[in-house]
Amino acid sequence: MTRTAAYVRVSKETQGQVSPDAQRSEILSYCERKGWTVTEWFEDIDISGRTDKRPGLQAMLRRAQDGEFEAVVFYRIDRLSREPMHHYAILAALKEAGVAVDSVGLPLEDNPESSFMWDLSAALAKLESLRLGKRLRSMHAQLAREGKYASGPPPFGWKRIRDESGQRLVLEPTEADWRRRMLDWYRHGASTREIARRLNAAQVPTRRGGAWASRQVGRMLTTPLLIGARVIDGGLVSTGRIEPLISEAEYQEILAITAVRSQRPHRPGRTSGRYPLGSTIMRCGTCGGPLYLRNDGRRMKYRCENRTRGRCSRGVIIGAEIVMQYVTPRLLRRLAHRPAPRRPHTHPVDLQTILGQQTRLEESLGRLAVLYSEGQLGEEEYQRARATQRTRLEAVRKRLEQTSWAVERRARALGAEEWDAFTAITSERWAMLPVETQRQICSLLIETVTVHPATSDRRIEIRWR
């Protein structure tokens, strides 16, 4: 008898189709007619066929490679996979292991017609998957227009309730408090990776009970659910059935901070660890260029970037601890005798409008290139129109950067009450403050810290704001 493994799969999207029990029954009947004995069952329940990361499938492939059975039977082609790429990869792995494959719904015969029908079925499974995805998206969009939330667990920070007006999402106190902390950390300079690390360190569970990831945090920080809205047909719509977590002004600030960080070029050696003075403040006394933190294997040092690139022959190098020992006591004295700075004023700006202008101009440049390649525009006309659009695009990008920086500065600014709490900070309390808070205070009080060569009369010079 042929030792046979049976594979069964259902996903949440296909609950209205053949159940696992029905698949098992059909597979057993089919194997009995062929004289095969089912010695092993492998199942993936509530897992989509559009991925090959399925425990049951992976276990079946491993056992096949170990030679524990001679054939694999599944109910239908789309139960094995809904992606042609994965479909052929699975068949190739089984063939390499010397394992035959067969399907109840479409038995595989040794002729070209049967192989063609399997190829066609794999393509149709992909088509049905795409259609199913489109139906689900249309259904979710319709539910959103009606102010309803689609099936599945509510997002972290909310819970679903049902009353006389229908189904609504309201804030769940504990989770909502964690989301507010995430937003506050983000405003004060923490990255999405750092936020995820803090949540995992505090053992805060995700909605599904797993660990937090940087990308997941990033999505949560910018979702319009924060203001009780959803994206419908490309625009934000609020139906009043989702309780907002923050105001629209706060949401615009978060979007502005995200826009700045996503467009800001990466700078090597940026401030990290326990040192709050970054390259935007630290300057070389010889060339005026930025000083970056470097680890020479023994300790952290500020090093002239132009010296590293061979552009500054007398670029300075100084230990980070030496800088902080000089700056910290002077900073605390300045902090104790300076009144709270006025919160910077910014006009309310619709960041989405500026981003939309940028997108439209980029698309316009693409259309000009297409028209030129098709011969509908001459060389001179194309170059003139392209130069005009690029000038406009550069102006919009500059406006976006300036606006985003202004909004971020406002988001980071301390109010009078917060400032009063900092004026009495001692050196011991300063050392206990989070680095993000230290950086914020330094950026408010210090414009530059210039480090001169060791032979100079004055090694470190602070320029206050």
RAQUIFEN-V895069 format. One record per residue. N is the residue number from 1. SS is DSSP state (~ for helix, > for strand, _ for the rest). OMEGA is omega in whole degrees, 0 to 359 (* if undefined). D_CENTER is the distance of its C-alpha to the mean C-alpha in Angstrom with 1 decimal. Layout:
BEGIN
n->{N	N}
ss->{SS	SS}
omega->{OMEGA	OMEGA}
d_center->{D_CENTER	D_CENTER}
END
This chain:
BEGIN
n->{1	2	3	4	5	6	7	8	9	10	11	12	13	14	15	16	17	18	19	20	21	22	23	24	25	26	27	28	29	30	31	32	33	34	35	36	37	38	39	40	41	42	43	44	45	46	47	48	49	50	51	52	53	54	55	56	57	58	59	60	61	62	63	64	65	66	67	68	69	70	71	72	73	74	75	76	77	78	79	80	81	82	83	84	85	86	87	88	89	90	91	92	93	94	95	96	97	98	99	100	101	102	103	104	105	106	107	108	109	110	111	112	113	114	115	116	117	118	119	120	121	122	123	124	125	126	127	128	129	130	131	132	133	134	135	136	137	138	139	140	141	142	143	144	145	146	147	148	149	150	151	152	153	154	155	156	157	158	159	160	161	162	163	164	165	166	167	168	169	170	171	172	173	174	175	176	177	178	179	180	181	182	183	184	185	186	187	188	189	190	191	192	193	194	195	196	197	198	199	200	201	202	203	204	205	206	207	208	209	210	211	212	213	214	215	216	217	218	219	220	221	222	223	224	225	226	227	228	229	230	231	232	233	234	235	236	237	238	239	240	241	242	243	244	245	246	247	248	249	250	251	252	253	254	255	256	257	258	259	260	261	262	263	264	265	266	267	268	269	270	271	272	273	274	275	276	277	278	279	280	281	282	283	284	285	286	287	288	289	290	291	292	293	294	295	296	297	298	299	300	301	302	303	304	305	306	307	308	309	310	311	312	313	314	315	316	317	318	319	320	321	322	323	324	325	326	327	328	329	330	331	332	333	334	335	336	337	338	339	340	341	342	343	344	345	346	347	348	349	350	351	352	353	354	355	356	357	358	359	360	361	362	363	364	365	366	367	368	369	370	371	372	373	374	375	376	377	378	379	380	381	382	383	384	385	386	387	388	389	390	391	392	393	394	395	396	397	398	399	400	401	402	403	404	405	406	407	408	409	410	411	412	413	414	415	416	417	418	419	420	421	422	423	424	425	426	427	428	429	430	431	432	433	434	435	436	437	438	439	440	441	442	443	444	445	446	447	448	449	450	451	452	453	454	455	456	457	458	459	460	461	462	463	464	465}
ss->{_	>	>	>	>	>	>	>	>	>	_	~	~	~	_	_	_	_	_	~	~	~	~	~	~	~	~	~	~	~	~	~	~	~	_	>	>	>	>	>	>	>	>	>	>	_	_	_	_	_	_	_	_	_	~	~	~	~	~	~	~	~	~	~	~	_	_	_	_	_	>	>	>	>	_	_	~	~	~	~	_	_	_	~	~	~	~	~	~	~	~	~	~	~	~	~	_	_	_	>	>	>	>	_	_	_	_	_	_	_	_	~	~	~	~	~	~	~	~	~	~	~	~	~	~	~	~	~	~	~	~	~	~	~	~	~	~	~	~	~	~	~	~	~	~	_	_	_	_	_	_	_	_	_	_	_	_	>	>	>	>	>	>	_	_	>	>	>	>	>	>	_	~	~	~	~	~	~	~	~	~	~	~	~	~	~	~	_	_	_	_	~	~	~	~	~	~	~	~	~	~	_	_	_	_	_	_	_	_	_	_	_	_	~	~	~	~	~	~	~	~	~	_	~	~	~	~	_	_	>	>	>	_	_	>	>	>	_	_	_	_	>	_	_	_	_	_	~	~	~	~	~	~	~	~	~	~	~	~	~	~	~	~	_	_	_	_	_	_	_	_	_	_	_	_	_	_	_	_	_	_	>	>	>	_	_	_	_	_	>	>	>	>	>	>	_	_	_	_	>	>	>	>	>	~	~	~	~	_	_	_	_	_	_	_	_	>	>	>	~	~	~	~	~	~	~	~	~	~	~	~	~	~	~	~	~	~	_	_	_	_	_	_	_	_	_	_	_	_	_	~	~	~	~	~	~	~	~	~	~	~	~	~	~	~	~	~	~	~	~	~	~	~	_	_	_	_	_	~	~	~	~	~	~	~	~	~	~	~	~	~	~	~	~	~	~	~	~	~	~	~	~	~	~	~	~	~	~	~	~	~	~	_	_	_	~	~	~	~	~	~	~	_	_	_	_	~	~	~	~	~	~	_	_	~	~	~	~	~	~	~	~	~	~	~	>	>	>	>	>	>	_	_	_	_	_	_	_	_	>	>	>	>	>	_}
omega->{180	177	190	171	179	180	182	177	169	176	181	182	185	181	181	182	189	183	177	180	179	177	180	181	180	180	179	180	181	180	177	180	180	181	179	179	178	181	183	176	175	186	170	183	181	178	182	177	181	177	175	177	181	183	181	180	181	178	180	180	178	181	178	179	177	177	184	175	188	183	176	180	175	187	185	183	184	174	179	179	174	178	179	180	179	181	182	178	179	180	179	179	180	179	179	178	180	183	177	178	178	182	178	185	181	182	181	179	184	176	182	182	180	178	178	180	176	177	180	180	178	179	179	176	176	179	180	177	179	178	179	178	179	178	180	179	178	179	180	179	179	177	179	179	180	179	181	178	183	181	184	182	177	181	180	181	181	172	183	174	178	178	184	180	179	183	180	173	178	183	172	193	185	181	178	178	177	178	177	177	179	179	180	177	182	178	185	169	181	177	178	178	179	179	178	179	180	179	179	178	179	179	175	183	171	180	180	175	181	179	179	178	183	182	179	178	180	178	182	182	186	181	178	175	180	179	177	182	177	178	179	179	176	180	179	180	176	182	181	181	175	181	181	178	181	179	179	178	178	179	178	177	179	178	180	178	179	180	180	185	180	181	182	181	179	178	181	174	181	184	178	177	188	183	186	182	181	184	177	180	186	182	176	180	180	185	182	180	182	173	180	177	177	177	182	180	180	181	179	180	170	184	179	181	179	175	178	182	177	182	182	185	181	179	188	171	182	179	181	179	179	179	183	177	178	188	189	181	179	177	181	177	178	181	184	186	181	177	180	178	178	180	182	181	175	177	178	183	175	183	180	179	180	178	177	177	179	180	182	179	177	177	179	176	178	180	177	179	179	179	180	181	179	178	180	177	175	183	183	180	180	182	180	179	180	180	179	182	179	176	178	180	179	178	179	179	178	178	179	180	181	180	182	178	180	180	180	177	178	180	182	186	179	174	183	182	178	181	179	181	182	185	181	183	174	179	179	179	178	182	182	181	173	182	179	178	177	179	182	179	179	182	179	186	188	174	177	168	183	180	181	177	185	181	181	179	182	187	184	180	182	174	185	177	*}
d_center->{52.1	48.6	46.1	43.2	39.6	38.3	34.6	33.5	30.2	29.1	25.9	25.2	25.3	28.8	30.5	33.3	34.3	36.1	35.6	35.4	39.1	40.2	38.5	40.1	43.5	43.4	42.3	45.2	47.7	46.7	46.9	50.3	51.7	50.6	52.0	48.7	47.9	44.4	43.9	40.1	37.6	33.8	31.6	28.0	28.0	25.2	23.1	22.4	24.4	21.6	20.4	22.6	20.9	23.6	25.7	28.9	28.6	27.7	30.6	32.9	32.2	32.8	36.1	37.1	36.8	39.0	41.6	41.8	42.5	43.8	42.0	39.0	39.4	36.9	37.6	36.1	34.1	31.0	31.2	30.6	27.7	26.4	25.1	28.0	26.2	25.9	29.3	31.1	29.4	30.5	34.0	34.3	33.4	36.0	38.6	38.1	38.9	42.0	40.8	41.9	39.7	40.9	39.9	41.9	41.1	41.7	43.8	43.5	46.8	48.0	48.2	46.2	46.1	44.4	41.7	41.2	40.7	38.1	36.2	36.6	35.5	32.2	31.6	32.5	30.2	27.3	28.7	29.0	25.4	24.4	26.9	25.7	22.1	23.6	25.9	23.1	21.1	24.4	25.3	22.1	22.6	26.2	25.5	23.2	26.1	28.4	26.3	25.7	22.7	22.3	23.2	21.1	20.0	19.2	15.8	15.7	18.0	20.3	23.2	25.2	28.8	31.6	34.5	37.1	34.7	32.5	29.1	26.8	23.7	24.7	23.0	23.4	24.6	23.2	19.7	19.8	21.0	18.1	15.6	18.0	17.9	14.1	14.6	17.7	16.2	13.5	16.6	18.5	16.4	14.3	11.0	8.0	9.6	12.9	12.1	11.1	14.3	16.4	15.6	16.5	19.5	20.7	20.5	18.6	18.1	15.2	16.6	17.5	18.6	16.3	14.5	11.3	8.3	6.0	2.7	5.4	6.5	4.3	5.4	8.5	9.3	9.7	11.1	14.8	16.0	16.2	19.3	20.5	19.7	18.2	17.6	20.9	22.2	19.8	20.8	20.1	22.8	23.8	26.3	27.1	26.2	23.0	23.7	21.6	20.1	20.3	22.4	21.4	22.3	19.8	17.1	18.1	18.0	14.3	13.6	16.0	14.5	11.0	13.2	15.2	12.7	11.1	14.7	16.3	17.6	17.1	20.2	21.6	22.9	21.1	22.4	21.3	23.1	25.8	26.7	25.8	27.4	25.1	26.0	26.1	29.1	30.7	33.2	35.8	39.3	40.6	38.2	36.0	32.9	29.9	30.1	27.2	27.1	28.1	29.2	32.5	32.6	34.6	33.0	30.5	32.1	31.4	32.3	33.0	30.6	33.5	35.6	33.1	33.3	37.0	37.3	38.7	41.7	41.9	38.2	38.0	36.5	36.6	35.4	32.6	34.8	37.6	35.6	34.4	37.9	39.2	36.5	35.9	39.5	39.8	36.5	37.6	41.0	39.4	37.1	40.2	42.2	39.8	39.3	35.8	34.4	34.0	30.7	29.8	30.4	28.0	28.8	26.6	24.5	22.6	19.6	18.9	22.4	21.8	18.6	20.7	23.5	21.5	20.3	23.9	25.4	23.2	24.2	27.8	27.9	26.9	29.6	32.1	31.4	32.1	35.3	36.5	35.9	37.9	40.7	40.4	40.0	42.3	41.2	42.3	40.9	37.5	37.3	38.4	35.9	33.1	34.1	34.2	30.7	29.2	31.0	29.6	26.0	26.5	27.9	25.0	22.5	24.7	24.9	21.2	20.9	24.0	22.9	19.5	21.2	23.8	21.6	19.7	23.1	24.2	21.3	22.2	25.9	28.0	30.4	34.1	33.9	31.1	33.1	36.2	34.5	33.8	37.2	38.8	36.5	38.4	37.5	37.0	34.6	32.8	32.1	30.6	28.2	24.4	23.7	21.3	24.4	26.7	24.7	24.8	28.6	29.2	27.5	29.6	32.9	32.7	32.6	33.2	34.6	36.7	37.9	41.2	42.8	44.7	48.0	47.4	49.2	46.0	43.1	40.3	40.3	38.1	37.7	37.0	35.5}
END
